[in-house]
Amino acid sequence: MELNPLELNNLYEHLYDLGKKLQSDESMVVFEDGFRPWPHVFKPRGRSAKFYGRVDANLTEDLARIRNFTAREDSLKYCKILRDVLRCFGIGIIDSLEFTMKHYIKQTEGDLCNSKREEWEKEAVLLMVCHNNYA
């Protein structure tokens, strides 16, 4: 999926917020219906809609299968361990973003975050494309 730098920075900011949430008492929210760590990003020609359609195709069934922690005999102990695991993921997300993207996201008060860009910079980067296609 191709994104311009403004969109990409926004996604990283959502990811940063997810990392913080995973380290908090709210970490179990990731198992709730309708939870999205960031909004869908739809691009022209429908490719991203197709991508999200595949990703979300079995979401309801998958969530139902992994939400069994409330019915377990050892639910309290299991949920504590699950929160610890989610916290580790959150720490990993934050550490990675602070190492690689700290200049580009608002949570780290980066000099190049979208909110600090001038209007001409925002317009200029709209023409740029970020992707992972090295061909």
Sequence and secondary structure as in RCSB ss.txt:
>XXXX:A:sequence
MELNPLELNNLYEHLYDLGKKLQSDESMVVFEDGFRPWPHVFKPRGRSAKFYGRVDANLTEDLARIRNFTAREDS
LKYCKILRDVLRCFGIGIIDSLEFTMKHYIKQTEGDLCNSKREEWEKEAVLLMVCHNNYA
>XXXX:A:secstr
  B HHHHHHHHHHHHHHHHHHTSTTGGGGGSTT  SS     GGGHHHHHHHHHTTTHHHHHHHHGGGGGSTTH
HHHHHHHHHHHHHHHHHHHHHHHHHSTTT GGGT TTSGGGS HHHHHHHTT  B     
